[in-house]
Amino acid sequence: TSEMKMTLSGCLILSQRPTTTGKMRTILLAYLAICITTTAAFAPPAFGLGALFRPPNIKIIKSDGIRLDEAGKFFVDAFWTGKVGGGADTLSPKQAFQLERQQVAEFSKRYRRRAAKQSGRLPGNYAGQSLDSSSELVLCVNGSDEVIGCAGVEVSRIKKMDGYDSSFSGPLMSNLAISRKYRRKGLAEDLVKAAENIARREWGYDDCYLYVEKRNTPAIKLYQKLGYKSIWEDSTATTLLPTGDGRIANGKTTIVCMKKRIGAGLFGNLFG
């Protein structure tokens, strides 16, 4: 006889009395259960090409509202320098100072722990705005404990773009960045998965959303590979763009809203 049990981590375990004919089936079912179960929060994937090139001693951790200054400065170098869409390959000292100050302030508004409701936006009309205390910045750190990647997730208002200017509350992922030295090693996928695990396991949401610039083709391809689907576009959005002459300009861009079903099991995204 056999008995099926669900663990706290969501693993389906088949416990079977050791018989000659049942041992192999028990081992196979246990292996399949591990393979199809969502990986534990912040654990790097065991399989895939990225795992083959992953540097040693990499950790995915929650910021827990601290290290935000360090994360903000990292983000300026990883995201704003050479920004997709024509950004300057090298920031001037003035540009770096302005962006670092603004980014650190924004991370503090979004992710620092406090009981009161949060607010605050980056320039541009798709920066996201927290409505409650459900927010977290996930960090990727190397063996020297340096921040080499980050991704944020927060409960925000998601626009419907249905012609009525309506919106709904849901988890919005943002601020995904990886240091140039550590790209193409599977770390972005780890950060996305960690953010999804927070939205699903800690906050109880079944869907996760994100905004991405349409011209950022590498990011869109990554999100599509991870199961995100485009649900609408807005060509009236704005964004910051550090220019080669030392300015930080406001430019027009097209924003794509993408969605992934994270709470319906292995095949949930096929029907979401």
ZIFENDA-V454052 format. One line per field, one symbol per residue. ss: DSSP state (2 for helix, 1 for strand, 0 for the rest). phi: phi as a letter, one per 30 degrees, with the letter a starting at -180 (. if undefined). burial: 1 if it has 16 or more other ideal C-beta (glycine too) atoms within 10 Angstrom, else 0. A space follows every 50 residues. Layout:
BEGIN
ss = ???
phi = ???
burial = ???
END
This chain:
BEGIN
ss = 01111100000111110000002222222222222200000000000022 22200000111100000222222222222200000000000022222222 22222222222000000000000000000111111111111000001111 11111111100000001111111111110222000022222222222222 22000011111110002222222220001111111111111100000111 1111111111100000022200
phi = .bbcbcdddjdccccbddcddcdddddddddddddcdeddeiddddbjde ddcdddidbcbddhibiddddddeddddcddieejjdddbddeddddddd ddddddddddcddadddcakbdejcbdibdcaddaaccccbcdcicdbaa acbadbdcdchcjchcabcadccahdabeedcdibidddddddddddddd dccidcbbbacbddddeeddddddddjdbdcabbdcdbadbdcdcjcccc bdaccccbbbdcbbidcdddcc
burial = 00000000000001010000000001001100100001001101000001 00010001010110101101111111111110110011001100110111 01110111111000000100010101110100011111111100001111 11111101100000000001111111111001001111111111111111 10101011111111010011011000110000010010111100000100 0010111111111000001000
END
